[in-house]
């Protein structure tokens, strides 16, 4: 008498169990043929199609019955599905149906998601620098290219920067204040210590802007492509202030700029993978407006 056929949970285990039973039955039937015992051959089982094998694979499993020889099935069975139905005492109908059902379920149901979720890399902190805006009165919205009261728009190539404010579990941070500031196309900040007769500030550039992350954690700015000035690669300063007043200050750099390799502030981050987090490719964005660029800068808070 062979061991009972069971169908362990899982696709691979179920198929292995069925194949193991098939191999035992094929060997037994071969032995019975050599002994010319027709009754033994008949009672060994029936050839059926296993619908859960991924293809119409013909295999042999014992049929349901009492072991008293071949009987007619209670219900008509298509010939292409089962060639003969006999009865054996060691495998009951409930066992067969339960095993087939478990195997089929393991194929049809999606795999349970892993509980170990990948954590996002937190955005590195950077220095605020000496040019944080001292005043936010007047026009300080998310469009730095147009200044209220100025006839001309900012010099430089218009650039759209957008992204999301997230935590390390990739959940959006809602209601965060996002501030940016940068120098204008002449390399001059909107700051009392900057400008003068030689380095004139562009009056058409707002110099700083503020936005609030929405329900999806998203923010967006319309500004100009950052430019280099002595000692610094092109960059934009960011400050994110959460509703609980916690803050992150960092800087965004342009991917592929030659000055990145010589920028002391950027290279103070020793881990190159963390430096890469601050690099943003700027691509043509003519769909937004002619000759514009666009980049995505997601900020992850630890």
Steps between C-alpha positions, in 0.01 A plus 500: 500500500653836399510807725201733483521779240497844653531844343714734710433871466687664217528438129834318499416277795164398351652402168780305670244304704299412189811400305617281788170313503511467123845341507390248765191405299690463173750267668222298660312462174821396324553228761140384458539480121805282532294267723201512257265588787225686311291565810800663667565713193136611489487597865818705486331811369395705202676732262366853538601854408629709790355846433734667750826400335522807278428292184273206411742248651386139508585335826389201705331513839281243672127533441230505765339172607492195726764276337254239365587542133391741232166676530314747284531861613192659657519791255613494137865603468641626170740251349770759444497578871488147649554172319388265777349534846573234761491479875773463759459483875784737593406827326155648557314760297531764774876458511532535123271803472661674798848444358408619151325806643799593715736467205280707269457770765875530539524583128210741472541705818765776497802455720477670837713817509817489701482675834851632457451823309795676337581828673577806292835670539465820702603817319837621635513822695701791359596838637258788475777729377535874551224610262179375659235763417461756777159615381204315350267795455360587160504246219635172635283238331606188307562685173843663526511602133232768522509773763195714566564855389785408266448526126768250401527139611816352643813446294609139452345178381161427652508179705218313670598315818243275661493198726357354818571532869509147646604312810730198482195270471404680175197661665421856386555787742200731476507870579878544505634844416757477219730800450761547229757772432775536241711756322376666182647457152776747596604290799355748753269409792207707617674591825622824661862386483477438126483731199648842444629707214708216354281195565151617431206291605237405240183689607284259300604200707312437824799329662297294749169320504274299723248219442304252714492125439154374407310185599742290290806675642559682171652843446603694188706809413558698183846648513817526288776252441753553781834649397848469644685774684859501636555199723157343450337270247146586382257424783168594658451522876201321655350529846210275602311589817252244635178592680669402830777753417770239432709611202739364238739723305667358191614593149414371154772467234483458124602153384795499258647839593879497488522729806335233717834322538660815645217627718614486863150508651377215283812289551485541876255207466750212489257234382459532124162329513373776729648767276313346209173549690549876458571480124206582273507457120340792317325401178327704228139577592356662190163349585486734800634806319742561212873456575434413864666230710352280771631280779365289786639537850335282766595586857495217757485590868653269759 
